Amino acid sequence: MSRGTAFFVYILLIIKNLLIDMDILLIVLSIIFMLIGLAGCILPALPGPPISYVGFLLLHFTEKVQFSTTLIIVLLLLVVIAQVLDYFIPILGSKYSGGTKWGSWGAFVGSILGLFFMPLGLILGPFLGAFVGELLGDADFKSAFKSGSGALIGFLLGTVMKVALCIYFIYLFVVELVFS
C-alpha cells in the first residue's frame, strides 16, 4: 500500500470514529433536551414541547435513527399547536364554565401576570385572573369562582397535553433507539 493510500485510509478511519463519537454526543444531547422539555411542561419559563422537539431532531441527525419527513413535520405542527393552545385553553375553560368576556380576558391577563409570580402565579394566575375579571364585570361570587375554576381546569388540561406530547417524544426515542 502506498503512503498516499495509507494516509487516505487513515483519514477515513478518523472520520468514521468521529461520526460514532458524534452519534453518542447527539444521543446524549437528545436525552438531555427531552428530559428538560418534559420538566418544562411543569416548570415555568421553559417551553417543554419545543425543547423536546429539538431533542427529537438531534436523534434524527444520528446515523442510528432516521425519521420520515412526514413525521418530523407533523410533530412540528403538533408542537406549534400545543404552544398556541397552551395560552388559549385557560381562556376557553373560563368561557365554557359560564364565564363572560370579562372572565376570558381576566384569564388571559392572569396567565401573563402569573409569569411574574412563579411558581404559584403560573397555576393561580389564570384562576385569579378569571375570578377578578368576572367580579369586575359585576358577576356574583359563585359565577366568578366557577369561571376561575374553569380557567384553572383549562390550564391543567393544557399541561397534561404538553406532558403527553413530550412523553411521546421520549417514547419515539426509546422505540427507535433501544428496540430497533
N, C-alpha and C positions, 0 to 999 in steps of 0.2 A: 504494500500500500504506500502510495507516495505521501509526502509531507502535506501537500495540499488537500488530498482526500482525507487523511487522518485529522487534519485541522477542521475540515468541514464536518466530519462525523462527531468530533469533539463538540463543536458548536451546536449541532443538533441535539446531542445528549444534554447539554446545558439548558437549551430551550425546553426540552421535554421535562427536565427536573423543575424548571421554573414554572411551567404550566401546572404540574402536580402541586407545587407549593402554592401557586395562585388559587387553585381549586380549594385547597384547605383553607386559605385565608378567606376566600369568598363564602365558603360554607360556614366558617366561624362567624363572620360578619353577618351572614344571613340569620343565624341563630340569635345573635345579639339584637339585631333590628326587630325580629319577630317578637322576642320577649319584651323589648322596650315598647313596641307597638301594643302588645297585649296590656302591659301596665298602663300605657297611655289612654286606654279606654276608660280607665277609672281615675287615674291621676290627672289633675288639671294641667293645662298648658302643653300637653303632649298630644298631638293628633294621632291617635292609635292606628287606625286603618292605613293612612298613608305611610307611616313608618313601617308597618308590617308588609305593606306592598313593596317597599324598597327592599326588604329582606327577601321577598319572593323573587324580585328581579335579580338580586345578587345570586340567588340559587340558579336562576335560569342561565346566567352567564358562565356557569361552570361547565366543564366537559362531562360531568356526571348526569346532569338533568337538562332536558330541553322541553319547554312547554310550547304549546301551539300559540300562534299569533292570536287566534280567536280567544283562547283562554286569557291571555295577557290583556287584551282589550276589554273583554267582558269584566274581568276583575277590576281593571282600572275604572270602568264605568260604575261598578258597584261601590268602589271606594269614594268616588265623587258623589254619588247619590247618598251614601251614608253620611258623608260630611255635611252635605246640604240639609238632609233631613234632621241631622242632629240639632240644628238650630231651630227647625220649624216644628218638630214633634211636640215640644212642650206647649207651643202656641196652640197647636191643634188639640192637644189634650185639654187645655183650658176651654177652648171653644166647644168641644164635644161633650164637656161635662156641664154645660149650661152657661158657660161664661159669655160675656159680651165682648165687643171690640176693646173695651177698657181692660178686661182681663187678658185678652190676647196680647195687646200692646204691653201691658204690665209684665206678662211672662217673658216677652222679648227683652224689655229693658232690664228685668230682673236677671235674666240669663247673662246679659252683658255685664251688669254691675257685680254679679256674683263672682265673676272672674277676678275681681279685685279683693275679694274676701275669702280666699281659698283656705282650706278645702271645703268648709261648710257652705260658703257662699255659692259654690258650684252646685250643690244639691238644693240648698234652700232658696237660691236666687229666683228660679222660675216660680216656685210656690209663693214666696213672699211678693214677688212682682205681680203675679196674677191676683193675689189676695188684695194687695193695696190698690191695684188698678181697679178692681171691682168696687172697693169701698169708695174710691174717688169718683166712680161713676154712679154713686148713690145706690149700690146694691146692699142688701142686708148681709149680716154677718154669715149666715148659713150659705147663701149663694156665693159669697166671696170665698168662703172656705172650700166649697165644692169646686169652684173654678181653680183655686190654688192647688187643690188635691189632684185635679185633672192634669195641671201643668207638671206637678211632681211625678205623676204616673207616666206622663209622656216623656219626661227626662229619663226615668228609669228604663222605659222601653227602648229609647234611643241608645242608652248604654248597653243594654242587652244585645241590640242589633250590632253595635260596633264590636262587642266581645265575640259574638258569633262569627263575624267576618274574619277577625284576627285568628280565631281558633281554626277556621277553615284554611287560612294560610299555613298554619302550623301543621294541620292535617296533610295538606299537599306536600309539605316539606318531608314529613315522616314517610308518607306512602311512596313518594318518588325517590327519596334518597336511601331510606332504610330497607324498604320492601321490594325495590326494583333491582 
